[in-house]
Amino acid sequence: MSPLEFSPDGRWLVGVSPQTPWSHAVWELLTGRLVGVFPGPVAFLPTGQFFRLEEHEVYLLLSVWDGPEGERLQEVKVPYPEDTSLVEVSPNWKYIAFGSAEGVIRVWHLDTAREVTQLDLKAILGAQREEGLRLADLSFDPTGNFLLTVTRISSWQVQIHLWNVD
């Protein structure tokens, strides 16, 4: 989820809220009107629908709306791992990935709200690399079937891996 994003039709702009920490604001571009400020990340799906992610104590609530002022179309609750530092939702709205800085990635299927895979990058990359290993980023490809991970091994070395989650 980008800190600044246009809707696919160019009508709306989403950005980090300057007044409220950890919130995002939506503006209507034609009028400059502030539509609302939402807690947590928000984004537009390729279909033009509006996506919201709200953090609760033990779960994340993911919801899809018919635009920033429209009705809620779908919502899913998934458990929220305590050590999560990165969250990414696949563009096809099929998966959500949670990553910890220590290199553990959990991928959940959104239709079933069940975990489909867990990757422990320290174990996969070998114990000799444990000390400096940090998960720096994760991102789904445009199909939503592959997850790209960027792992920082040291201050000058990075590894990139592509995982099939389908």
N, C-alpha and C positions, 0 to 999 in steps of 0.2 A: 504494500500500500504506500503510495507516494505521498509526500507532504503537500503536494500541490497537483491537482488533477482536474481536467475538464471532463464534462460528461460527453459521451459519444456524439450527441447531437449539438454540442457546443452551447447549450442553454445555461448550464450550471458550472460553477467553479467550487471545488472543495479545497480547503487549506487549513493548516493548523490555526487554531483560534489564538489571536494575540492576547485576548483578555483572560482566558481560562486554560490553565495548564492541563495537558493530556486530553484536550478536547479538539474537535474539528468544527469548522464553520462552513456553511454552504451559502453562496451568493448566487442570485439570478443575474447573469451577465448583462442582459439588455437594460435592466433598470438599476443595477447595483444594489438591489435590496438584499439585506441579510435575511435569509430564509430561516436559519436556526443554528444553534450551537449544540453539538451532540457529544456526549461523553465517549471517549474511546475513538478508535479508528473508524473512518467511513471511506467508501470508495464507490465508483460506478462499475457495474459489470458491463461486459461488451454489449449486452442487450439493452443497455440504458437504464436498467433497474439500479436502485440505490441499495448499497450494502452497509450494514452497521454491525459493529462488534462491541459488545458491552461486557466488561469484566465484572463478575460477581465473586464472592468469596471462594467458592469451590467449583464454579463452572463459568464458561463463557457462553453468552447468548449471541448467536449469529442470526441476523434477520435480514430479509430481502424485502424492499419496499418498491412500490410502483412510483419511483421518483422521490425526491426529497420531501414533497408535500403530499405524496400519495398514500395509499393504504398498505398495510403490512400484508405481504403475500405468503411468506414462509418464515418459520423460525426454528432453530435447532439449538439445543443445549448440549454442550460437550464438557466433560471434566477438564478442569484447568490445572495442569501440573504446576506445583509450587515453584519449581526452578526454571520456569519459562522465561526466556529472554527474547525470543523471536517467534512471530506468528505469521503464517502465510496461508491464504486461501487460494485454491486452484481456480483458474478462470472459468472452468466448466461447472463450478459450484459442487464438485464431487468430493473433494478432500480438503482437510485443514491440517497443516503441519505445525507442530510446536517444537522449538529447538531450545536447548539449554546451552549456556556458554561453555559448559563442560563437554559438549559434543554428543548429547543424547537427543535424538529426534524421534518424535512420536507422530505418526500419521493416522488420522481418523477419517472414516468414511462418513460424510455428512448425512446421507440418506438413512443409514442404520445407527448413527451415533456410536459406532464401535471402532476401536483401535484396529487398524489393519496391519500395521508394521511398526517396529521400533528398531532404530539403528543406533548402535553405540559406536560412534566413530573412533573412540580410543581403542576399543577392542578390535575393530575392523582394520584400523591403520597400524596397530601393533603397540604393545606396551612400552617400547623404547621411546615413543613419542609423547607419552602422557604428560610430561611436565609442562610443555609450552602449548599444547593443543587447545585451541579455542574456536568454537563455531562462530564465524563472522557474519554469515548471511545465508539465507535460503530463499529459493524462488522456484515456482512452478513454470514449466514451459507453457506456451499458448494452448496446447491441447489439454493440459492438466494431468497428463499421464506420467510425466517425469518431474523429479524434484532435483534441482541443482543446489549443491551445498558448497560453500566456500569456507575452508578451514584454515585458520592461521596456525602454522606449526611453530614459527618463531617470528621475530620482528622483521625478518626479510624473506621468509618462505611461506607461501600460500599453496594449498592444494584445492583443486576444484573437482568435484565428483558429480556424476549424473546418475540418479537412481530411478529405476522403473517402479512406480507405485501402483500401477494398474494390474 
